[in-house]
Amino acid sequence: MPRRLACGCFLLLAAGLLPLTTLAADFQTPAISAEALRDRQQGDDPLLVIDVRDPVEFRIGHVPGAINLPESDLANHLEDLAAQPGVVLYCIAGTRTQRAEQTLIHHKVPNVFHLEDGLMGWLDSGFAVEKGAGHEQVGSGASR
């Protein structure tokens, strides 16, 4: 593991934002790997990537181009989310991702995916994270 990545993981762990183990979960949406998501986001048809963690966690590090929409706020944005070509949900361990996917499934939002292994899968693939507030609003187009 590169030193920079190891330091970032240590900071997340020390802040209590990274569990010692990730949740092996039963998701009801298709998984998208970190590699496939990265490739898709670099193409002509990106997906809306939603970090469903709290804003403080989001600012510490998130998938580049992701927006922050905490799991508890998803229901306030159903119309915008349903209009997207695809939505990818993620958190750290999967618990909030599962609750978020249930909300979107219940409200019949189409084309919902989850990031395989969440943010840890992204980091384990060697991909960088963005830090700071970044993109925090659901817009009319997919995140870039």
MODELLER restraints for C-alpha pairs under 7 A, 6 or more apart:
rsr = mdl.restraints
at = mdl.atoms
rsr.add(forms.Gaussian(group=physical.xy_distance, feature=features.Distance(at['CA:12:A'], at['CA:18:A']), mean=5.21, stdev=0.5))
rsr.add(forms.Gaussian(group=physical.xy_distance, feature=features.Distance(at['CA:13:A'], at['CA:19:A']), mean=6.67, stdev=0.5))
rsr.add(forms.Gaussian(group=physical.xy_distance, feature=features.Distance(at['CA:17:A'], at['CA:57:A']), mean=6.79, stdev=0.5))
rsr.add(forms.Gaussian(group=physical.xy_distance, feature=features.Distance(at['CA:18:A'], at['CA:92:A']), mean=6.65, stdev=0.5))
rsr.add(forms.Gaussian(group=physical.xy_distance, feature=features.Distance(at['CA:22:A'], at['CA:93:A']), mean=4.60, stdev=0.5))
rsr.add(forms.Gaussian(group=physical.xy_distance, feature=features.Distance(at['CA:23:A'], at['CA:93:A']), mean=5.03, stdev=0.5))
rsr.add(forms.Gaussian(group=physical.xy_distance, feature=features.Distance(at['CA:23:A'], at['CA:94:A']), mean=5.86, stdev=0.5))
rsr.add(forms.Gaussian(group=physical.xy_distance, feature=features.Distance(at['CA:25:A'], at['CA:94:A']), mean=6.67, stdev=0.5))
rsr.add(forms.Gaussian(group=physical.xy_distance, feature=features.Distance(at['CA:27:A'], at['CA:98:A']), mean=6.29, stdev=0.5))
rsr.add(forms.Gaussian(group=physical.xy_distance, feature=features.Distance(at['CA:29:A'], at['CA:112:A']), mean=6.17, stdev=0.5))
rsr.add(forms.Gaussian(group=physical.xy_distance, feature=features.Distance(at['CA:29:A'], at['CA:113:A']), mean=5.22, stdev=0.5))
rsr.add(forms.Gaussian(group=physical.xy_distance, feature=features.Distance(at['CA:29:A'], at['CA:114:A']), mean=6.41, stdev=0.5))
rsr.add(forms.Gaussian(group=physical.xy_distance, feature=features.Distance(at['CA:30:A'], at['CA:113:A']), mean=5.06, stdev=0.5))
rsr.add(forms.Gaussian(group=physical.xy_distance, feature=features.Distance(at['CA:30:A'], at['CA:114:A']), mean=6.40, stdev=0.5))
rsr.add(forms.Gaussian(group=physical.xy_distance, feature=features.Distance(at['CA:31:A'], at['CA:113:A']), mean=5.66, stdev=0.5))
rsr.add(forms.Gaussian(group=physical.xy_distance, feature=features.Distance(at['CA:31:A'], at['CA:114:A']), mean=4.98, stdev=0.5))
rsr.add(forms.Gaussian(group=physical.xy_distance, feature=features.Distance(at['CA:31:A'], at['CA:115:A']), mean=5.74, stdev=0.5))
rsr.add(forms.Gaussian(group=physical.xy_distance, feature=features.Distance(at['CA:31:A'], at['CA:116:A']), mean=5.19, stdev=0.5))
rsr.add(forms.Gaussian(group=physical.xy_distance, feature=features.Distance(at['CA:32:A'], at['CA:113:A']), mean=6.54, stdev=0.5))
rsr.add(forms.Gaussian(group=physical.xy_distance, feature=features.Distance(at['CA:32:A'], at['CA:114:A']), mean=6.18, stdev=0.5))
rsr.add(forms.Gaussian(group=physical.xy_distance, feature=features.Distance(at['CA:32:A'], at['CA:115:A']), mean=5.16, stdev=0.5))
rsr.add(forms.Gaussian(group=physical.xy_distance, feature=features.Distance(at['CA:32:A'], at['CA:116:A']), mean=5.54, stdev=0.5))
rsr.add(forms.Gaussian(group=physical.xy_distance, feature=features.Distance(at['CA:33:A'], at['CA:115:A']), mean=6.06, stdev=0.5))
rsr.add(forms.Gaussian(group=physical.xy_distance, feature=features.Distance(at['CA:33:A'], at['CA:116:A']), mean=5.09, stdev=0.5))
rsr.add(forms.Gaussian(group=physical.xy_distance, feature=features.Distance(at['CA:34:A'], at['CA:115:A']), mean=6.72, stdev=0.5))
rsr.add(forms.Gaussian(group=physical.xy_distance, feature=features.Distance(at['CA:34:A'], at['CA:116:A']), mean=6.84, stdev=0.5))
rsr.add(forms.Gaussian(group=physical.xy_distance, feature=features.Distance(at['CA:34:A'], at['CA:121:A']), mean=6.39, stdev=0.5))
rsr.add(forms.Gaussian(group=physical.xy_distance, feature=features.Distance(at['CA:34:A'], at['CA:122:A']), mean=5.14, stdev=0.5))
rsr.add(forms.Gaussian(group=physical.xy_distance, feature=features.Distance(at['CA:34:A'], at['CA:125:A']), mean=6.72, stdev=0.5))
rsr.add(forms.Gaussian(group=physical.xy_distance, feature=features.Distance(at['CA:40:A'], at['CA:46:A']), mean=5.51, stdev=0.5))
rsr.add(forms.Gaussian(group=physical.xy_distance, feature=features.Distance(at['CA:41:A'], at['CA:47:A']), mean=6.61, stdev=0.5))
rsr.add(forms.Gaussian(group=physical.xy_distance, feature=features.Distance(at['CA:41:A'], at['CA:144:A']), mean=6.45, stdev=0.5))
rsr.add(forms.Gaussian(group=physical.xy_distance, feature=features.Distance(at['CA:46:A'], at['CA:142:A']), mean=6.02, stdev=0.5))
rsr.add(forms.Gaussian(group=physical.xy_distance, feature=features.Distance(at['CA:46:A'], at['CA:143:A']), mean=6.90, stdev=0.5))
rsr.add(forms.Gaussian(group=physical.xy_distance, feature=features.Distance(at['CA:46:A'], at['CA:144:A']), mean=6.69, stdev=0.5))
rsr.add(forms.Gaussian(group=physical.xy_distance, feature=features.Distance(at['CA:47:A'], at['CA:85:A']), mean=6.54, stdev=0.5))
rsr.add(forms.Gaussian(group=physical.xy_distance, feature=features.Distance(at['CA:47:A'], at['CA:86:A']), mean=5.09, stdev=0.5))
rsr.add(forms.Gaussian(group=physical.xy_distance, feature=features.Distance(at['CA:47:A'], at['CA:87:A']), mean=5.76, stdev=0.5))
rsr.add(forms.Gaussian(group=physical.xy_distance, feature=features.Distance(at['CA:47:A'], at['CA:88:A']), mean=6.80, stdev=0.5))
rsr.add(forms.Gaussian(group=physical.xy_distance, feature=features.Distance(at['CA:47:A'], at['CA:142:A']), mean=5.31, stdev=0.5))
rsr.add(forms.Gaussian(group=physical.xy_distance, feature=features.Distance(at['CA:47:A'], at['CA:143:A']), mean=6.59, stdev=0.5))
rsr.add(forms.Gaussian(group=physical.xy_distance, feature=features.Distance(at['CA:48:A'], at['CA:84:A']), mean=6.97, stdev=0.5))
rsr.add(forms.Gaussian(group=physical.xy_distance, feature=features.Distance(at['CA:48:A'], at['CA:86:A']), mean=6.17, stdev=0.5))
rsr.add(forms.Gaussian(group=physical.xy_distance, feature=features.Distance(at['CA:48:A'], at['CA:87:A']), mean=4.81, stdev=0.5))
rsr.add(forms.Gaussian(group=physical.xy_distance, feature=features.Distance(at['CA:48:A'], at['CA:88:A']), mean=6.15, stdev=0.5))
rsr.add(forms.Gaussian(group=physical.xy_distance, feature=features.Distance(at['CA:48:A'], at['CA:142:A']), mean=4.38, stdev=0.5))
rsr.add(forms.Gaussian(group=physical.xy_distance, feature=features.Distance(at['CA:48:A'], at['CA:143:A']), mean=4.99, stdev=0.5))
rsr.add(forms.Gaussian(group=physical.xy_distance, feature=features.Distance(at['CA:49:A'], at['CA:66:A']), mean=4.69, stdev=0.5))
rsr.add(forms.Gaussian(group=physical.xy_distance, feature=features.Distance(at['CA:49:A'], at['CA:67:A']), mean=6.32, stdev=0.5))
rsr.add(forms.Gaussian(group=physical.xy_distance, feature=features.Distance(at['CA:49:A'], at['CA:87:A']), mean=5.91, stdev=0.5))
rsr.add(forms.Gaussian(group=physical.xy_distance, feature=features.Distance(at['CA:49:A'], at['CA:88:A']), mean=4.71, stdev=0.5))
rsr.add(forms.Gaussian(group=physical.xy_distance, feature=features.Distance(at['CA:49:A'], at['CA:89:A']), mean=6.19, stdev=0.5))
rsr.add(forms.Gaussian(group=physical.xy_distance, feature=features.Distance(at['CA:49:A'], at['CA:143:A']), mean=6.53, stdev=0.5))
rsr.add(forms.Gaussian(group=physical.xy_distance, feature=features.Distance(at['CA:50:A'], at['CA:66:A']), mean=5.43, stdev=0.5))
rsr.add(forms.Gaussian(group=physical.xy_distance, feature=features.Distance(at['CA:50:A'], at['CA:67:A']), mean=5.10, stdev=0.5))
rsr.add(forms.Gaussian(group=physical.xy_distance, feature=features.Distance(at['CA:50:A'], at['CA:68:A']), mean=5.89, stdev=0.5))
rsr.add(forms.Gaussian(group=physical.xy_distance, feature=features.Distance(at['CA:50:A'], at['CA:69:A']), mean=6.21, stdev=0.5))
rsr.add(forms.Gaussian(group=physical.xy_distance, feature=features.Distance(at['CA:50:A'], at['CA:88:A']), mean=5.95, stdev=0.5))
rsr.add(forms.Gaussian(group=physical.xy_distance, feature=features.Distance(at['CA:50:A'], at['CA:89:A']), mean=4.98, stdev=0.5))
rsr.add(forms.Gaussian(group=physical.xy_distance, feature=features.Distance(at['CA:50:A'], at['CA:90:A']), mean=6.47, stdev=0.5))
rsr.add(forms.Gaussian(group=physical.xy_distance, feature=features.Distance(at['CA:51:A'], at['CA:66:A']), mean=6.27, stdev=0.5))
rsr.add(forms.Gaussian(group=physical.xy_distance, feature=features.Distance(at['CA:51:A'], at['CA:67:A']), mean=6.05, stdev=0.5))
rsr.add(forms.Gaussian(group=physical.xy_distance, feature=features.Distance(at['CA:51:A'], at['CA:68:A']), mean=4.94, stdev=0.5))
rsr.add(forms.Gaussian(group=physical.xy_distance, feature=features.Distance(at['CA:51:A'], at['CA:69:A']), mean=6.11, stdev=0.5))
rsr.add(forms.Gaussian(group=physical.xy_distance, feature=features.Distance(at['CA:51:A'], at['CA:70:A']), mean=6.99, stdev=0.5))
rsr.add(forms.Gaussian(group=physical.xy_distance, feature=features.Distance(at['CA:51:A'], at['CA:89:A']), mean=6.14, stdev=0.5))
rsr.add(forms.Gaussian(group=physical.xy_distance, feature=features.Distance(at['CA:51:A'], at['CA:90:A']), mean=5.26, stdev=0.5))
rsr.add(forms.Gaussian(group=physical.xy_distance, feature=features.Distance(at['CA:51:A'], at['CA:91:A']), mean=5.89, stdev=0.5))
rsr.add(forms.Gaussian(group=physical.xy_distance, feature=features.Distance(at['CA:52:A'], at['CA:68:A']), mean=6.23, stdev=0.5))
rsr.add(forms.Gaussian(group=physical.xy_distance, feature=features.Distance(at['CA:52:A'], at['CA:69:A']), mean=5.23, stdev=0.5))
rsr.add(forms.Gaussian(group=physical.xy_distance, feature=features.Distance(at['CA:52:A'], at['CA:70:A']), mean=4.16, stdev=0.5))
rsr.add(forms.Gaussian(group=physical.xy_distance, feature=features.Distance(at['CA:52:A'], at['CA:71:A']), mean=4.77, stdev=0.5))
rsr.add(forms.Gaussian(group=physical.xy_distance, feature=features.Distance(at['CA:52:A'], at['CA:89:A']), mean=6.73, stdev=0.5))
rsr.add(forms.Gaussian(group=physical.xy_distance, feature=features.Distance(at['CA:52:A'], at['CA:90:A']), mean=6.09, stdev=0.5))
rsr.add(forms.Gaussian(group=physical.xy_distance, feature=features.Distance(at['CA:52:A'], at['CA:91:A']), mean=5.69, stdev=0.5))
rsr.add(forms.Gaussian(group=physical.xy_distance, feature=features.Distance(at['CA:52:A'], at['CA:96:A']), mean=6.64, stdev=0.5))
rsr.add(forms.Gaussian(group=physical.xy_distance, feature=features.Distance(at['CA:52:A'], at['CA:97:A']), mean=6.64, stdev=0.5))
rsr.add(forms.Gaussian(group=physical.xy_distance, feature=features.Distance(at['CA:53:A'], at['CA:70:A']), mean=5.12, stdev=0.5))
rsr.add(forms.Gaussian(group=physical.xy_distance, feature=features.Distance(at['CA:53:A'], at['CA:71:A']), mean=6.74, stdev=0.5))
rsr.add(forms.Gaussian(group=physical.xy_distance, feature=features.Distance(at['CA:53:A'], at['CA:91:A']), mean=5.63, stdev=0.5))
rsr.add(forms.Gaussian(group=physical.xy_distance, feature=features.Distance(at['CA:54:A'], at['CA:70:A']), mean=5.51, stdev=0.5))
rsr.add(forms.Gaussian(group=physical.xy_distance, feature=features.Distance(at['CA:55:A'], at['CA:68:A']), mean=6.64, stdev=0.5))
rsr.add(forms.Gaussian(group=physical.xy_distance, feature=features.Distance(at['CA:58:A'], at['CA:68:A']), mean=6.54, stdev=0.5))
rsr.add(forms.Gaussian(group=physical.xy_distance, feature=features.Distance(at['CA:59:A'], at['CA:131:A']), mean=5.33, stdev=0.5))
rsr.add(forms.Gaussian(group=physical.xy_distance, feature=features.Distance(at['CA:59:A'], at['CA:132:A']), mean=4.18, stdev=0.5))
rsr.add(forms.Gaussian(group=physical.xy_distance, feature=features.Distance(at['CA:59:A'], at['CA:133:A']), mean=5.13, stdev=0.5))
rsr.add(forms.Gaussian(group=physical.xy_distance, feature=features.Distance(at['CA:60:A'], at['CA:131:A']), mean=5.48, stdev=0.5))
rsr.add(forms.Gaussian(group=physical.xy_distance, feature=features.Distance(at['CA:60:A'], at['CA:132:A']), mean=6.47, stdev=0.5))
rsr.add(forms.Gaussian(group=physical.xy_distance, feature=features.Distance(at['CA:61:A'], at['CA:129:A']), mean=5.46, stdev=0.5))
rsr.add(forms.Gaussian(group=physical.xy_distance, feature=features.Distance(at['CA:61:A'], at['CA:130:A']), mean=5.42, stdev=0.5))
rsr.add(forms.Gaussian(group=physical.xy_distance, feature=features.Distance(at['CA:61:A'], at['CA:131:A']), mean=4.59, stdev=0.5))
rsr.add(forms.Gaussian(group=physical.xy_distance, feature=features.Distance(at['CA:62:A'], at['CA:129:A']), mean=5.12, stdev=0.5))
rsr.add(forms.Gaussian(group=physical.xy_distance, feature=features.Distance(at['CA:62:A'], at['CA:130:A']), mean=5.34, stdev=0.5))
rsr.add(forms.Gaussian(group=physical.xy_distance, feature=features.Distance(at['CA:62:A'], at['CA:131:A']), mean=6.48, stdev=0.5))
rsr.add(forms.Gaussian(group=physical.xy_distance, feature=features.Distance(at['CA:63:A'], at['CA:129:A']), mean=5.14, stdev=0.5))
rsr.add(forms.Gaussian(group=physical.xy_distance, feature=features.Distance(at['CA:63:A'], at['CA:130:A']), mean=6.20, stdev=0.5))
rsr.add(forms.Gaussian(group=physical.xy_distance, feature=features.Distance(at['CA:64:A'], at['CA:129:A']), mean=5.78, stdev=0.5))
rsr.add(forms.Gaussian(group=physical.xy_distance, feature=features.Distance(at['CA:64:A'], at['CA:130:A']), mean=5.17, stdev=0.5))
rsr.add(forms.Gaussian(group=physical.xy_distance, feature=features.Distance(at['CA:65:A'], at['CA:135:A']), mean=6.62, stdev=0.5))
rsr.add(forms.Gaussian(group=physical.xy_distance, feature=features.Distance(at['CA:65:A'], at['CA:143:A']), mean=5.58, stdev=0.5))
rsr.add(forms.Gaussian(group=physical.xy_distance, feature=features.Distance(at['CA:65:A'], at['CA:144:A']), mean=5.08, stdev=0.5))
rsr.add(forms.Gaussian(group=physical.xy_distance, feature=features.Distance(at['CA:66:A'], at['CA:135:A']), mean=6.35, stdev=0.5))
rsr.add(forms.Gaussian(group=physical.xy_distance, feature=features.Distance(at['CA:66:A'], at['CA:143:A']), mean=6.38, stdev=0.5))
rsr.add(forms.Gaussian(group=physical.xy_distance, feature=features.Distance(at['CA:67:A'], at['CA:135:A']), mean=4.66, stdev=0.5))
rsr.add(forms.Gaussian(group=physical.xy_distance, feature=features.Distance(at['CA:67:A'], at['CA:136:A']), mean=4.59, stdev=0.5))
rsr.add(forms.Gaussian(group=physical.xy_distance, feature=features.Distance(at['CA:67:A'], at['CA:137:A']), mean=6.19, stdev=0.5))
rsr.add(forms.Gaussian(group=physical.xy_distance, feature=features.Distance(at['CA:68:A'], at['CA:135:A']), mean=6.81, stdev=0.5))
rsr.add(forms.Gaussian(group=physical.xy_distance, feature=features.Distance(at['CA:68:A'], at['CA:136:A']), mean=4.80, stdev=0.5))
rsr.add(forms.Gaussian(group=physical.xy_distance, feature=features.Distance(at['CA:69:A'], at['CA:136:A']), mean=6.89, stdev=0.5))
rsr.add(forms.Gaussian(group=physical.xy_distance, feature=features.Distance(at['CA:71:A'], at['CA:96:A']), mean=6.23, stdev=0.5))
rsr.add(forms.Gaussian(group=physical.xy_distance, feature=features.Distance(at['CA:71:A'], at['CA:100:A']), mean=5.26, stdev=0.5))
rsr.add(forms.Gaussian(group=physical.xy_distance, feature=features.Distance(at['CA:75:A'], at['CA:103:A']), mean=6.99, stdev=0.5))
rsr.add(forms.Gaussian(group=physical.xy_distance, feature=features.Distance(at['CA:80:A'], at['CA:138:A']), mean=6.83, stdev=0.5))
rsr.add(forms.Gaussian(group=physical.xy_distance, feature=features.Distance(at['CA:81:A'], at['CA:109:A']), mean=6.83, stdev=0.5))
rsr.add(forms.Gaussian(group=physical.xy_distance, feature=features.Distance(at['CA:82:A'], at['CA:109:A']), mean=4.75, stdev=0.5))
rsr.add(forms.Gaussian(group=physical.xy_distance, feature=features.Distance(at['CA:82:A'], at['CA:110:A']), mean=6.19, stdev=0.5))
rsr.add(forms.Gaussian(group=physical.xy_distance, feature=features.Distance(at['CA:84:A'], at['CA:141:A']), mean=6.88, stdev=0.5))
rsr.add(forms.Gaussian(group=physical.xy_distance, feature=features.Distance(at['CA:84:A'], at['CA:142:A']), mean=6.66, stdev=0.5))
rsr.add(forms.Gaussian(group=physical.xy_distance, feature=features.Distance(at['CA:85:A'], at['CA:111:A']), mean=6.87, stdev=0.5))
rsr.add(forms.Gaussian(group=physical.xy_distance, feature=features.Distance(at['CA:86:A'], at['CA:111:A']), mean=4.73, stdev=0.5))
rsr.add(forms.Gaussian(group=physical.xy_distance, feature=features.Distance(at['CA:86:A'], at['CA:112:A']), mean=5.91, stdev=0.5))
rsr.add(forms.Gaussian(group=physical.xy_distance, feature=features.Distance(at['CA:87:A'], at['CA:111:A']), mean=6.27, stdev=0.5))
rsr.add(forms.Gaussian(group=physical.xy_distance, feature=features.Distance(at['CA:87:A'], at['CA:112:A']), mean=4.87, stdev=0.5))
rsr.add(forms.Gaussian(group=physical.xy_distance, feature=features.Distance(at['CA:87:A'], at['CA:113:A']), mean=6.04, stdev=0.5))
rsr.add(forms.Gaussian(group=physical.xy_distance, feature=features.Distance(at['CA:88:A'], at['CA:112:A']), mean=6.03, stdev=0.5))
rsr.add(forms.Gaussian(group=physical.xy_distance, feature=features.Distance(at['CA:88:A'], at['CA:113:A']), mean=4.67, stdev=0.5))
rsr.add(forms.Gaussian(group=physical.xy_distance, feature=features.Distance(at['CA:88:A'], at['CA:114:A']), mean=5.10, stdev=0.5))
rsr.add(forms.Gaussian(group=physical.xy_distance, feature=features.Distance(at['CA:88:A'], at['CA:115:A']), mean=6.29, stdev=0.5))
rsr.add(forms.Gaussian(group=physical.xy_distance, feature=features.Distance(at['CA:89:A'], at['CA:97:A']), mean=5.98, stdev=0.5))
rsr.add(forms.Gaussian(group=physical.xy_distance, feature=features.Distance(at['CA:89:A'], at['CA:113:A']), mean=6.29, stdev=0.5))
rsr.add(forms.Gaussian(group=physical.xy_distance, feature=features.Distance(at['CA:89:A'], at['CA:114:A']), mean=4.70, stdev=0.5))
rsr.add(forms.Gaussian(group=physical.xy_distance, feature=features.Distance(at['CA:89:A'], at['CA:115:A']), mean=6.14, stdev=0.5))
rsr.add(forms.Gaussian(group=physical.xy_distance, feature=features.Distance(at['CA:90:A'], at['CA:97:A']), mean=5.32, stdev=0.5))
rsr.add(forms.Gaussian(group=physical.xy_distance, feature=features.Distance(at['CA:90:A'], at['CA:114:A']), mean=5.90, stdev=0.5))
rsr.add(forms.Gaussian(group=physical.xy_distance, feature=features.Distance(at['CA:90:A'], at['CA:115:A']), mean=5.46, stdev=0.5))
rsr.add(forms.Gaussian(group=physical.xy_distance, feature=features.Distance(at['CA:90:A'], at['CA:118:A']), mean=5.02, stdev=0.5))
rsr.add(forms.Gaussian(group=physical.xy_distance, feature=features.Distance(at['CA:90:A'], at['CA:119:A']), mean=6.68, stdev=0.5))
rsr.add(forms.Gaussian(group=physical.xy_distance, feature=features.Distance(at['CA:91:A'], at['CA:97:A']), mean=5.79, stdev=0.5))
rsr.add(forms.Gaussian(group=physical.xy_distance, feature=features.Distance(at['CA:91:A'], at['CA:118:A']), mean=5.44, stdev=0.5))
rsr.add(forms.Gaussian(group=physical.xy_distance, feature=features.Distance(at['CA:91:A'], at['CA:119:A']), mean=6.07, stdev=0.5))
rsr.add(forms.Gaussian(group=physical.xy_distance, feature=features.Distance(at['CA:92:A'], at['CA:118:A']), mean=5.30, stdev=0.5))
rsr.add(forms.Gaussian(group=physical.xy_distance, feature=features.Distance(at['CA:92:A'], at['CA:119:A']), mean=5.17, stdev=0.5))
rsr.add(forms.Gaussian(group=physical.xy_distance, feature=features.Distance(at['CA:92:A'], at['CA:120:A']), mean=6.24, stdev=0.5))
rsr.add(forms.Gaussian(group=physical.xy_distance, feature=features.Distance(at['CA:93:A'], at['CA:118:A']), mean=6.46, stdev=0.5))
rsr.add(forms.Gaussian(group=physical.xy_distance, feature=features.Distance(at['CA:94:A'], at['CA:118:A']), mean=6.57, stdev=0.5))
